[in-house]
Amino acid sequence: MRVAMIGAGYVGLVSGACFADFGHDVCCVDKDPAKIDALNRGEIPIFEPGLAELVAKNVREGRLTFAGDLSDAVKSAEAVFIAVGTPSRRGDGHADLTYVYQAARDIAAAMDGYTVVVTKSTVPVGTGDEVERIIRETRPDADFAVVSNPEFLREGAAITDFKRPDRIVIGTEDERAKGVMTEIYRPLYLNQSPLLAMSRRTAELTKYAANAFLATKITFINEIADLCEQVGANVQDVARGIGLDNRIGSKFLHAGPGYGGSCFPKDTLALIKTAQDYEAPIRIVETVAAVNAQRKRAMGRKVVAACGGSVRGKTIAVLGLTFKPNTDDMRDAPSIDVITTLQDAGANIRAYDPEGMEAAKAVLTNVDYAKDAYDCARNADALVIVTEWDLFRALDLTRLKAALAEPVVVDLRNVYRPDEMQRRGFTYMSVGRL
């Protein structure tokens, strides 16, 4: 099938490349000329394992193209996906739908013949209704349907998530549109991936509900970790003990410095605002968002405590800046609040991340960047593990201890074993373990 993807950011580029790999003809459109020029040169603007190779393969085989103008791509497409940004709106926290609605106007002006317009972006309940109204107002004679098809991609594992999904959510009551969407996803459907058809509004809410629930699991185990520290329990054993209950599950029960990234912070906030607007407040999610915001700075104070109550004039080495491994995404990363808290307390920061340092420079100031983990630790008064990249999981502890001015390690991801670290002579502090 012929597919147009409006937006060549994270979701649009991954989705477009995967659709092309299914055998569809895909054109990814973006208004940023520098991004399109880079993609046409074979340069990928984001770090995602396997994406560069997937894009190159499908460009080479003629199924994936890039354009700065959507007219030709939309005119020839049977399905047009909207995959533009929906950031939190300044001032009130609602999702900013400016780019979605502009895409709807542009699509309406260009489409020719029956077209399925699909919102792949994460949008609040009722957005599809407005997209439909905009298109109808712009082109009263248009033959089209608007579908909600939320994405459930984890950064760092997005290609696997797209090709082996837990479920594919299709929000439409239009039978023609349902047929088009089924055909687009047919390679997965034949592999038994469950395709769930529901109303458009239900599909829009499903994405927010999923992210809010996962954010709740993370925040729950983080608060249990705090309790473990006070009563002398081990949060990892607690997580295993409850995670083996198949009603609960083991995923997202890893204690740490709080959630971040491009989805959970803005999506929980948008859901909270939507619920308040409809006078159906979701108090659990309100609490989750508040607790998570407080936790990130609390992790900075945890480092201060490990350094004897003061970090003024001390050098703190920070390993890991991105909000999770295998991405270069710094959006709402816990490292930002941890580092800011330490700087506010008078610390000097040296940091290392294998992929995120360039992006970090846009959001952090007065940070020295190191060439590797040991260079980061050089003469530092303490080392903090904030993001659990694989290359931080098997550090040479003898070399690390020799590099540090003081053998203090604060492990916010519970990568190492307390008994081993203490035996090796480190003053070691982790999360939810003694």
N, C-alpha and C positions, 0 to 999 in steps of 0.2 A: 504494500500500500504506500501511498504518498503522504508523508507526514511533515508538517512544519512545526518547529519548536521555537517559540518566541521567548528569548532569553537564553544566553549561552553561559550562564553561571554554573554553580555547582550542580543543581538539580537538572537544569536544561541540558548541560553538556553530557552528564552521565546518562540521562534518559535517552537523549538523542543518539549517542554512540551505541547504547545497548539495543535500541530499536533497529538501528542500521545493521547491527550484528545479527538480528533476527531475520534480516533480508529485506526490510522495508527501505524505501528511498527517503532519506531524511535531510532536511535543510534546517540548520540551526541559525536563527536570526538574532542579532544583537545590535543595539544602537551605538555601542561603543566601538568606533572604528579601529582603535588600537587593539582591542581584543580580537576583532575579526581578522585584522592583518596578521596578528600573531598566530591565530589558529590556522590561517591559510599558509603560514610558513612552517607549520608543524609544531608550534610552541604552545604548550598547555598552561593556562594561567593559574591553575590550582594544582596542589599536590594530592593525588589520590592513587593508591597503588593499582597498577594495571591500566589506568585510564589512557596514558600516552600511547601505549601499544595498541589499545582497542581503537582509539581514534585514528591512528596512523593506518591500521589495517583496513578500516572501512572507508577512509578517504582514498586509499590506494585502489580499492576495489570498486570505487565509484558510487557507493551508496550513501556517503555522508559528505555534505557540502556546508559552507558557511557563507552568510550574506549579511550586509548591513541594512538592506531594505527588504521589507517583508512582502512587497507586492507580488512578485513572481512566485515566491514560495507558497503564499497563502492561496493564490489563484489556482494553483495546480493541486493543492492538498485536499485529501479526503478528511483528514483530521488535523486540527491546529491546536497545539498544546500551549497554554500560557504558563510559563515557568519563570516569572519575574519575581523580584524581591518584594517581600511584605514586611518591612521592618516595623518596630514599635514606633508609633507616632509620638512625636515630642509633646510633652505636656500632659497626656492622659493615658498613654500606654496601649491604646487601641492599635490594631494592625493598620498600617498605612497602605491603602489600596490604590494609591495614585497610579502606580505602574500597571496594575491589573486593569484598571478602567481605561487607561490610555491604550493598552494593548487591544482591548475590546473594540474601541473606536477604530483603530488602525485595521484590525481584522475585518470589521464590518465593511470598510471602504474597499477592501481588496478581494474578498471572497467571491467565488463564482460557482454557482451550483450548490447542491446540498453539501453542507459542511458541518462536521461535528467539532464544536469549540470546547476544549477540555481545560478546566482549571487544574493544573498540576501543582501550582503554588499553594501553600498553606493559607487558607482564607477563612474568615469567620462565617458563621451560619447566615445565609441570605445573600452572600456575595454572588452566587450563581444567578439568583433572581435579578440582581442589578446588572450583571453582565448581559443577561438576556434582554433586559429593558433597553440598555444602551445600544445593543446591536439592532434591536427592532426599531428604535427611534432613528438610528442612522440609516438603516436600510429596511424600510417597511415591507419591501417585497422579498426579502431574503428568505431562503429555505435553509434552515439550520436547526441545531439542537445544542444546548449547553449542558455539559456533563461535568461532574466532580470526580476526579481521579487522584486522590491524595497520594503523596509519596511516603514511603517508610524506609528511607535510606539512612544507614549509619555511616558517618564520615569514617573513612579508613577501611570500610567493607562494603562500599556502595555498589560495586559491580556484582558481587556475590548476592547482595540483598535484592538487586533488581532482577537477576536471572534465576534466583531460587527464593522467591518471596514466600512468606508465611501465608499471605493473602493478597488479592488484588481487589480493591474496593472501587466499584463503579456506581456512581450516583446519578441515576437517570430513570425516568419512567417512559422514555421514548424508545419504542422497540427498534426503530431504524438505528438510532444511536447505539443502543445496546449491541446490535449486530456488528456495527463498525468496531466498537471497542473489543468485542470478543475476537474478531478477526485480527486486530492489532496484537492482542496478547495470546493468540492461538498457540505459538510455540511453547508458551508456559502452560497454557490450559491443558494441552495434550500430556504434559508431565504431571498432571494432577494438582497443580497449584490452584487453590480454591478461589474462584472468581465470585465475589459477593456483590450481588446487585441490590441496590436499595434506593431510597429517594435521595435527591440531590442534597437537601438540607441534612439528612442523616449522615451522608458521606462526609460532608464538611465538618460536622461535629465529631465524627469518629476519629479523625486525625488529632484534633485537640484533646479529646478524651484519652487517647492512647498516650500521647506525650505527657499529659498531666499525671496519668497513673504511674508511668515510669519515673517521672520526677519525684513522685510521692514515695516510691520504693527507695530511691536513692536517699532522700531526706530522712526517711524512717530509719534506715540502717545507720545513718550518720548520727542520729540522736541516740540510738541504742549504743553506738560506739562511745559516746560521751558517758553514758551510764556505766558501761563496762569499765571505763577508766576509774570511775569512782568506787565501784564495788569489787574490783579485782577480777573481772571476767575477761574473756577473749572474744572480741566481736567476730573474728573469722570463724570460730567454732559455733557461735550463735548463728551466723549466716548459713553455715552448712547445715546446722540442726533444723533450721526452719525452711531452708531452700529445698531440701529433699522431700518436703511435703509438696506433692504435685499440685495442690491447690494454690501454692505460693510461688514455687519455682525459684531457681538459684540465680537467675540473671538480674542484674541491677541491684545486687545486695553486697556491693563492695564498698566498704567505708572509705571515705577520703575527704578532700577539701571542698566538696560541693559540686553541683553540676554547672556546666557552662555551655558554650557553643552557640550555633546559629538558631537552634530550635527551642530547646526547653525553656530558656529564660523568656523569650518573646512570646512563645505559644502559651505558657501558663498565664502570663500577664494578659494576653488577648482574651483567653478564656474567662479569666476573672472579670474583665471589663464587660464582655458580652453577657455573662451571667448577671452582673449587676444591672445592666441596661434592661434586661428582661425580668428584673425583680425576682431572680432565682439564684441568690448568691451561693457560690461554692466555697464554703468556709474552709474546708480541708485544703483546697488548692491555694487559697489566700495565705493560710498558715505556712504551707510548703514554700511558697515564694519568699515569704518574710524570713523564715528560718534559714533558707539557703543563702540569702543575701547576707545575713549576719555571720554565717559560718565561715565564709571566705576570709573575712577580716579576723575572725577568731583564730584561724590557722596561722595568720601572721603573728598574733599574740602568743600562740603556742611556741613559735620559734624564739620569740623574745624570752619566754620562760625557760626554754632549754639553754639559753645563753646566760642564765643567772639573773634574769630580770631586766637586763639592759643591753641594747645593741648599739648604743651611741658610739660612733667612731669605728665600729667593727665592720669587717667585710663578710658579707653573707653570700655564699655560693648557691645559686639556684639552678637545679637540673630540671629541664622541661618547662616550656612556656605555653605551648598550645593547650587547648582545653582537653585534648585526648591524644593518644599516639596516632601515628599514621595519617596525619593531616597537618596542614600549615595554618589552620584556622585559629585565630586569636580572639574571636568574638566571645565576649563575656567569659574568657578563660579565668579560672581561679587564680592563676599566677598574677594577674593584674592587681587584684585586691591584696594578695599576700605580699607582693613586692611593695605596693603603695603603703601598706601598714608598716612594713619594716623601714621604708624610707622616712615615713612620718616620725618613726621612733629614733631616727638618726643614723640608720645603717647605710653602708655603701654596698651596692649590689653588683655582683658579677654573675652572668647567666650564660647557659648554653642550651640550645635546642637544635636537633639535627635538621629541622625543616622550618621552624617558626621564627627565626631571629629577624628576618627582613620585615615580616608582618608585625613583629613585636615593636620594632622601632617606631611604628606609626602610633602606638598607644602607650608606650612607656618612655619616660625620660630619665636621664642620668643613670643609665645602666651600661656597664661595660660588658661586652660580649666576648666570650672565650672561643677557642678553636676546637676544644673537646672537653670531656668531663674532667680530666685531670688538670688541664689548664684552668678550668673554672674553679677547681678546689684549691689552687695554688695560694698558700699563705692565708686562706680564709679562716675566720673564727668559727664558722659553722657551715654545714652543707645541708640543703633542703631538696628533697626529691618531690617535685610537684606533679610531673607528668611521667607515667610509667612506660616510657619508650623501652623497647627490648634491649637496646644497648646499655641501659642503666641497670639491667637485672643481674648482670654478672660482672660487676666492676672488680678490678683487682684491689681487694681491700687493703693489702699491705701498701701498695702504691698510693692508694687514696689517703690512708692515714699519714703517710710520709709527706704528702702534698699539703695537708691541712695544718694551719698553725695550732688549732685546737681540734681534737678528734670528736667533734660534736656533729651528729647526723640526725636530722629530723625527717623521717620518712612518712610523708603524707599519703602514700599509696600502699604501705605495708608490703613493700617489695622484699625486704630482708627479714630474717628471723632474729628476734630480740636476743635469744641466748647466744647465737653465733656472734652478733655484733658486740655484745658485752664481753664475750670471751676474747675477741680480737682487740679489746681495749678502747672501744668507742663509747662515748656517752650517747646513748641511742634512745630516741623517742619516736613512737609510731602512733597510729590512730586506733583507739579501742583495745589496745593490748598493753600489758605491763611487762 
